[in-house]
Amino acid sequence: MSAYTPAVSFNFSVAKVAAILLVVSGHYFSDSLLWIPVTMGLFLFAYASGRFTSSRYAGNLSLKTFWWRKLVRLGVPFILVQIFLLLLFVAQGRDGILSWHTLVHWTGASGFLNWFGVADQSPFGAGMWFFTLLLIFYLTFPFLSGLAKNRGTALVVTVAGALAAVVLTHEVQVGHVLWITMFGFWLGVYADEWPLPGSAFFWILVLLGAVAALLVSNLWGGFRALNMEFIFLAAVGLVQTLERITLPRRVFAPLLVLSPALLEIYLLHPYLLVRSDAVPVRWGYAASMVLTVTVALVLSRMSLALTARRG
């Protein structure tokens, strides 16, 4: 099992802040090419969750302690955000608040509505499929951790999982990058138990090579059908690069002020995007960022206060 060192932890903390800001930006500029780094960012979140969870819990796993900690860590901020959104929707006079779909969203199971093509009647749950996937990962982590213990079995699952993620991405489309992101969780667990080989230089070349192939493919055509494969490879290259380099703390440390509010930013941002014909796009984007981050930080402080009081 590889150590989740302070340098690696710092790298991923910085990268997750950058990724969540990219997710907000990508949803604001929904018709732009930002969906490419957003896809890589979601993979990064999944990988980091798998890697960090495995590093912390796999060696001495008490299921009761593990699930209780995850329930508190996710449940308190989740409930606070839902209460905020309820007040917002009531103030806006939104329809469907009392729909049974709202109950589904309030249990964090929004992704199942997306995956089974259910027409959502509730204003809650926008973009929450990743949260559902995160809950599934935590529920199945004890099994995944056990699966990763045997190197041969884990390697077979990794290769088969990567191939399945690519095939399903093309054959079973659900409107978001479900399959590649799902594989990211497993790769994090696997890489913690059996670190991937290769130097920082090698993985930087993989990352840059995949990005270059993606650009060449789309500028000159011919391989556009392989876009997701190139993005997938670039995402793996990115997380493996972050495992091996050391980001300068003086430059990137200021970003960490947003680290406690990542979940809140993710849950809130679809509802706080400011779009109006009367407001220039750049100002609407800036207002969306400021509004989302401000509300997220306030709710995050409230969540931390509540969990500290419980502790």
Summary of the structure (lengths in Angstrom):
residues: 311
radius of gyration: 19.7
end to end distance: 30.1
largest distance: 59.8
contacts: 958
relative contact order: 0.15
helix: 77%
strand: 0%
